[in-house]
Amino acid sequence: MNVPGNLKYTKDHEWIKVDGNIGTIGITDFAQGELGDVVFIDISTDVSEITIHDAFGTIEAVKTVSDMYAPVSGKVLEINSKLNDEPQLVNTDPYNAGWIIKIEIKDPTQLKDLLDAEAYKALLGQ
């Protein structure tokens, strides 16, 4: 299972890549494997902010529909429009082409409560 060392993780299996005050968010390799084939990503196009721990959208797979939760609060900058036509990118490349949303991080201190790669691997029992 792929758990990149340069990301932060939530116990709900979301990841965030931080670049300055910009956060790119997606779901982990573990999460996409548990969901199965992703067929639809639903994020309201009029969402302007997300709030830590709140659901910001849903991910629909053949097996189930699951909420996605914000790892930190922030202003929405971009939603990955490629996922409209190619939701399977979340399965094939969850940490790169399959990213879901980019935000401007409101409170960088919230990042300290997230898991690093080693802690996330421990959560998974690896």
N, C-alpha and C positions, 0 to 999 in steps of 0.2 A: 504494500500500500504506500502511496506517495504522500509524504508529509513534508513539504518544503520548509527548510529551516528559517527562511526570511519572512515568514508570515506569522500573524497572531491568530489564535483560534478561540471559538466559543465551545461551551459544552453542548450546544445545540448543533454543532458541526458546520458553522459558517466560518469563513476565514476573511481576514482583512490584510491587505498589503498597504503599508503606509509609506508615502513619498511626500515628505514635508507635511503639509496640512491636508493632503489629499489621501483619501482611503478608497481602495478598490475592494469590493466585497463580492464573495461568491460562496458556493457550498463546497465542502471538502470531497476528496476522492472517496472517502468512506461513505459519506452521505449519498453521493450519486450511485454508489454501488448498492446501497441499501434500498434506494428508491427504484432502481431498475431504469428502463428506457424512459427518458424524459421526453414528454410530448408537448408541453406547453409551460411557459413562464408567464405569470400574471402579476404585473406591477402597474398600478394606475399611472397613466401618463401625466396626470395633473398633480402627482405627489411632489411637493417641493422640499419637504424635510422628513427625516426619519428620526425616531427617538429610541435611545438605547433600550433593548429588551422587547420593544414592540414589533409586531409583525409588519413587514413592509411589502409583502406580496406572498404569492403562493407558487409552488412548483408542482406541476401535475405530471405524474408518471403513469405508466401502464398499471402499476400496482396500487397507487394511492395518490392523494393530494396532501401536500405538507406546507405549513407556513414557513416563511423565512423570517428570521429575527435579526434586528439591527444589533451589531456588536458594539457600536458607539452611536452617539447622536451626531447629526450633521445635515447640511444643506445638500440636496440632491443636485449633482452637476450633470450626470449623464446616466442613461439606462442603455444597456447593451442591445441595440436594435437588431443586431445579427441574430439574436435568439428568437425573434419573431418568426423567421423563416427556417432557422437551424437550431431548435432547442436542444438537439442532441449534442451540441458543443459542450454542454454541461457534463455529459457523459465522457466524451472523447478527450476533452482538454479543460478540466474544471479550473485549473489555476492560471490559464492564459486566455485563450479565445472564448472560454466559457464563463468569464466573469459576468456578474449580473448588474451591479450598480456602482457608480462612483459618487463619492460625497466629499464635501469640504468638512473636515472634522471640527465640530463645535468645541469640544472639551478634551484635549489630548490626555488629560489625567485619567480618562476612562479606559485608556489602552492598558494601563497597569494591571487591571483586573482580568485581562485576557490571558489565555494559555500560550506559552511558547511551544515550539515543535515537540520538545521532549515531554512536557506535561500533557500535551494532546495525545502523543503516542501512549503514554501511561494510562490515560483515560480509555483508550482503545484496547488496552491490555497487551501492548507490543513492547 
